[in-house]
Amino acid sequence: MSSAEREGRVELEYTPSADFQVADGPRDVGLCFVGDGFVAGYGDPRALGWVNRVVGRTDLSGTAEGGSLTSYNLGVRGSSSADVMNRWRAECPPRWAGRSERRLVIGVGAEDVTQGVTTARSRLNLANVLDEASSTGIATFVVGPTPTLDAEVNAKLQVLADALADVCARRGVPYVDCFTPLLSHDQWQSDLAAGDTVHPGQAGYGLMAWLVLNGGWTRWLQLDR
């Protein structure tokens, strides 16, 4: 039984797979964002979401090696962790073709709760993606789910967010907790109230971008080398 398959058990074990390495010389980074409507930026009147805000603040020119970054937003509204697990294998490789550095950012969670996916299945889906990516030389970064205005839904999202964070911690994969800091955030709540109560607008996506940029993003991309 693989380490990912064991994610369904209470007692978890993990054997680290291949470490990601940055090649010498100028960097050519292919950065794929795969996930749900939050990754797609649904609800943002400026059509930036958190992804484009983060990419807009990411610059490789200051690194010792220099180089370029090409980003691809592959967010799809309604995507669950199972959809992401199936889609990234087909949609990312063509974008990474010819790139010397392959990186994958995953944003999942809300749809798993909406669709009734069990926590055990959600963590198994994420584990499968992280393990396969790591073993094939792809660096991963995970952005967790955000709170809604529904207390019952938030209780489920809290459990899921903790589970996804644990999956990442066991693999040394950066995980950004968007749930805890936004749960009682006045600006986040007012942004949701002005929309569909689930997806934020311009201000909310700005908050998410700040959390990502200050949640290990620079260190993960090794921009301070």
C-alpha positions in Angstrom: 0.0 0.0 0.0 1.4 3.4 -0.9 1.9 6.3 1.5 -1.0 8.2 -0.2 -3.3 5.2 0.2 -2.6 5.2 3.9 -4.0 8.7 4.2 -7.4 7.1 4.7 -6.2 5.7 8.0 -6.0 7.3 11.4 -2.4 6.3 11.8 -0.4 7.9 9.0 3.1 7.1 7.8 5.1 8.9 5.1 8.3 8.2 3.3 9.6 11.3 1.6 10.0 11.2 -2.1 12.4 13.0 -4.4 13.4 16.5 -3.4 12.9 19.3 -5.8 16.0 21.0 -7.1 16.6 24.4 -8.8 18.9 23.9 -11.8 22.0 26.1 -12.1 22.0 29.1 -14.5 19.1 31.3 -15.6 15.8 30.1 -14.4 12.8 29.3 -16.7 9.9 28.7 -14.4 6.6 27.2 -15.5 4.0 28.0 -12.7 0.6 26.3 -12.9 -2.3 27.2 -10.6 -4.9 24.4 -10.4 -8.1 24.6 -8.4 -11.6 25.9 -8.1 -13.4 29.2 -8.5 -11.2 30.9 -6.0 -8.2 30.1 -8.1 -10.1 31.3 -11.2 -10.9 34.6 -9.3 -14.7 34.3 -9.6 -16.4 37.3 -8.2 -13.6 39.8 -8.6 -14.8 42.7 -10.7 -11.2 43.5 -11.7 -10.7 39.9 -12.9 -7.5 39.5 -11.0 -8.4 37.2 -8.1 -5.6 36.3 -5.7 -3.6 34.5 -8.4 -2.9 37.4 -10.7 -2.2 39.7 -7.7 0.4 37.2 -6.5 2.0 36.7 -9.9 2.1 40.5 -10.3 4.2 40.7 -7.2 6.6 37.9 -8.2 9.8 38.9 -9.9 12.7 36.6 -10.7 15.0 39.4 -11.9 16.3 40.0 -8.5 17.7 36.5 -8.0 21.4 35.8 -8.6 20.6 33.6 -11.6 17.9 35.8 -13.1 15.4 34.2 -15.4 11.7 34.3 -16.4 8.4 33.0 -15.1 5.4 31.9 -17.1 2.2 31.4 -15.2 -1.0 29.6 -16.1 -4.3 29.9 -14.3 -6.1 26.6 -14.6 -8.8 27.3 -12.0 -12.3 25.9 -12.8 -15.5 26.8 -10.9 -16.9 23.7 -9.3 -13.7 21.7 -9.1 -13.3 19.4 -6.1 -10.0 17.9 -4.9 -10.9 14.8 -7.0 -11.3 17.0 -10.1 -7.9 18.7 -9.5 -6.3 15.3 -9.0 -7.5 14.2 -12.4 -7.0 17.5 -14.2 -3.5 18.5 -13.3 -2.0 15.4 -15.0 -3.6 16.4 -18.3 -3.5 20.2 -18.2 -0.1 21.0 -16.6 2.4 19.0 -18.7 1.7 21.0 -21.9 2.3 24.2 -20.0 5.5 22.9 -18.5 6.9 21.7 -21.9 10.4 23.2 -22.4 10.5 24.8 -18.9 13.5 23.8 -16.8 11.6 24.4 -13.5 8.1 23.1 -12.9 6.0 24.4 -10.1 2.4 23.6 -9.1 0.1 25.6 -6.9 -3.1 23.9 -5.7 -6.2 25.6 -4.3 -9.0 23.3 -3.1 -11.5 22.8 -0.3 -14.7 24.7 -0.7 -16.2 22.4 -3.3 -15.3 19.3 -1.3 -17.6 20.5 1.4 -20.3 21.6 -1.0 -20.2 18.2 -2.8 -20.1 16.2 0.4 -16.6 14.7 -0.1 -15.4 13.1 3.1 -12.4 14.5 4.8 -10.5 11.3 4.4 -11.1 11.3 0.7 -10.1 15.0 0.4 -6.8 14.4 2.1 -6.2 11.3 0.0 -6.8 13.2 -3.2 -4.4 15.9 -2.1 -1.8 13.4 -1.0 -2.0 11.7 -4.4 -1.2 14.9 -6.1 1.6 15.9 -3.8 3.3 12.5 -3.8 3.1 12.1 -7.6 4.4 15.7 -8.2 7.3 15.3 -5.7 8.4 11.9 -7.2 8.5 13.5 -10.7 10.5 16.6 -9.7 7.6 19.1 -9.4 7.5 21.6 -6.6 4.1 22.1 -4.9 2.5 24.8 -2.8 -1.0 24.6 -1.4 -3.6 27.3 -0.6 -6.3 26.2 1.8 -10.1 27.0 1.8 -11.6 30.2 3.0 -14.5 30.8 5.4 -18.1 31.6 4.3 -20.8 33.4 6.2 -22.5 30.1 7.1 -21.4 28.8 10.6 -22.4 25.2 9.8 -20.4 25.2 6.6 -17.5 26.9 8.4 -17.4 24.1 10.9 -16.8 21.6 8.1 -14.3 23.8 6.4 -12.3 24.1 9.6 -12.0 20.3 9.9 -11.0 20.1 6.2 -8.5 23.0 6.4 -6.8 21.3 9.4 -6.7 18.0 7.5 -5.1 19.5 4.4 -2.6 21.4 6.5 -1.6 18.1 8.1 -1.2 16.4 4.7 1.2 19.2 3.6 3.1 19.2 6.9 3.9 15.5 6.6 5.5 16.2 3.2 7.2 19.5 4.0 4.9 21.2 1.4 4.1 24.9 2.1 0.4 25.4 3.1 -1.3 28.7 3.5 -4.1 28.8 6.0 -6.7 31.2 4.7 -9.4 30.0 7.0 -8.3 31.1 10.4 -7.1 34.7 9.7 -10.2 35.4 7.6 -12.9 33.8 9.7 -13.6 36.9 11.8 -12.1 39.5 9.5 -14.5 42.4 9.0 -13.4 43.3 5.5 -13.6 39.7 4.4 -17.1 39.3 5.8 -18.4 42.5 4.3 -16.9 41.5 0.9 -18.7 38.1 1.1 -22.0 39.8 2.1 -21.8 42.1 -0.9 -21.5 39.0 -3.2 -22.7 35.4 -3.1 -21.6 34.9 0.6 -18.9 32.4 -0.6 -16.6 34.1 -3.1 -15.0 37.5 -2.3 -14.7 40.6 -4.4 -11.7 42.8 -5.0 -10.9 43.4 -1.3 -11.2 39.8 -0.3 -9.0 38.5 -3.1 -6.5 41.2 -2.0 -6.5 39.7 1.5 -5.9 36.2 0.1 -3.0 37.4 -2.0 -1.5 39.0 1.0 -1.7 35.8 3.0 -0.1 33.8 0.1 2.7 36.4 -0.4 3.4 36.3 3.3 2.9 32.6 3.7 6.3 31.3 2.4 5.8 32.3 -1.2 9.2 34.0 -1.6 11.0 31.2 0.2 9.2 28.5 -1.9 10.2 30.2 -5.2 13.7 30.8 -3.7 13.7 34.4 -4.7 16.1 35.4 -2.0 19.0 33.2 -3.4 
